[in-house]
Amino acid sequence: MTDPDQVDKKFKKEITAGIASLALLKVLEQSPKPMYGYEIAKLVSPEDDSEPLIKQGGLYPVLRSLEKNGLLSSSVEPSVSGPPRRYYTTTQEGNTALERWVSIWQEARDFVDQILEGELI
């Protein structure tokens, strides 16, 4: 018999992959200044004790991937309280991709909502 917790964990991982990129792009696009990883992690973490959709350890690979694809740019700056910090900001390509991704997300969300509400049957 399949462990429901493992099935749920796999489903959550699959659904979170694209959502993380979309959410991080939006957070950085809305930010008035470049942000570093821990700042972003605090911003996207739930205020209660629930498990975050984007865990801090999973945040950095997504940021690196977005940067590798030209959607973010980064710079490293010294920190007065520790090691240097990498600050991220969206690029013009990132802002354009964000517009497309929001549209894709809305279409997918609407489709899933129709299925879950029984509107397509």
Sequence and secondary structure as in RCSB ss.txt:
>XXXX:A:sequence
MTDPDQVDKKFKKEITAGIASLALLKVLEQSPKPMYGYEIAKLVSPEDDSEPLIKQGGLYPVLRSLEKNGLLSSS
VEPSVSGPPRRYYTTTQEGNTALERWVSIWQEARDFVDQILEGELI
>XXXX:A:secstr
   HHHHHHHHHHHHHHHHHHHHHHHHHHH SS EEHHHHHHHHS SSSS  SS HHHHHHHHHHHHHTTSEEEE
EEEETTEEEEEEEEE HHHHHHHHHHHHHHHHHHHHHHHHHTTTT 
